[in-house]
Amino acid sequence: MKKDRLIALTDAVLAIIMTILILELEKPTTPSLQAFWDLQQNFFAYFLSFFWLGSLWMALNTLWEKVEKISPQIVWWNLFLLFFVSFMPYAT
């Protein structure tokens, strides 16, 4: 497998997970400041999750620069990582 294909898969899955985060965000019942304030925990969880995923993406980009050859073990470890990261929308 070429390194570019694995990077593209990883980037796509992370982008989808980040998109799901915003889709799962609760909407206020009425357009008021109090309604938005009542959702502060939801917004904090979104903020924390989004930037954790973003920092993971940045770290993986740095790591991929050092990889010269993709072995089956790297593919499996990457799949396990993406599997566990995909639980992020549900955990928050």
C-alpha positions in Angstrom: 0.0 0.0 0.0 1.2 3.5 -0.8 1.6 5.9 2.1 -0.6 8.5 0.4 -3.6 6.2 0.4 -3.3 5.5 4.1 -2.9 9.2 4.9 -5.9 10.1 2.7 -8.0 7.4 4.5 -7.0 8.7 7.9 -7.6 12.3 7.0 -11.0 11.5 5.6 -12.1 9.5 8.7 -11.0 12.3 11.0 -12.8 14.8 8.9 -16.0 12.8 9.0 -15.7 12.4 12.8 -15.2 16.1 13.2 -18.3 16.7 11.1 -20.4 14.3 13.1 -19.4 16.3 16.2 -21.2 19.4 15.0 -24.2 17.4 13.7 -24.6 15.9 17.2 -24.5 19.3 18.9 -27.7 20.1 20.7 -29.6 23.1 19.4 -31.2 25.7 21.7 -34.9 25.5 22.2 -35.4 29.3 21.7 -33.0 31.9 20.2 -32.0 33.5 23.5 -28.8 34.1 25.4 -30.2 32.0 28.3 -30.9 29.0 25.9 -27.3 29.2 24.6 -25.9 29.5 28.2 -27.9 26.4 29.2 -26.0 24.4 26.5 -22.5 25.5 27.7 -21.5 22.0 28.7 -22.4 20.7 25.2 -20.4 23.5 23.6 -17.5 22.8 25.9 -17.6 19.1 25.0 -17.6 20.0 21.3 -14.7 22.4 21.7 -12.7 19.9 23.6 -13.4 17.1 21.2 -12.8 19.1 18.1 -9.4 20.4 19.3 -8.3 17.0 20.6 -9.1 15.5 17.1 -7.3 18.5 15.5 -4.2 18.0 17.6 -4.3 14.2 16.8 -4.5 15.1 13.1 -1.5 17.5 13.4 0.5 14.8 15.3 -0.3 12.2 12.7 0.9 14.5 9.9 4.2 15.0 11.7 4.5 11.2 12.2 3.6 10.4 8.6 6.6 12.5 7.4 8.9 10.1 9.2 7.3 6.9 7.8 9.2 5.6 4.7 7.4 2.2 4.2 3.9 1.1 5.0 3.8 -2.4 6.5 0.7 -4.4 7.3 1.3 -3.7 11.0 1.1 0.0 10.4 -2.1 -0.4 8.5 -3.7 -2.4 11.3 -2.4 0.0 14.0 -3.9 2.9 12.0 -7.2 1.1 11.7 -7.3 0.4 15.5 -6.5 4.1 16.1 -9.3 5.2 13.8 -11.7 2.8 15.4 -11.2 4.1 18.9 -11.1 7.7 17.8 -14.5 7.2 16.1 -16.0 6.8 19.5 -15.3 10.4 20.3 -18.7 11.8 19.2 -20.4 9.3 21.5 -18.1 9.8 24.4 -18.7 13.5 24.5 
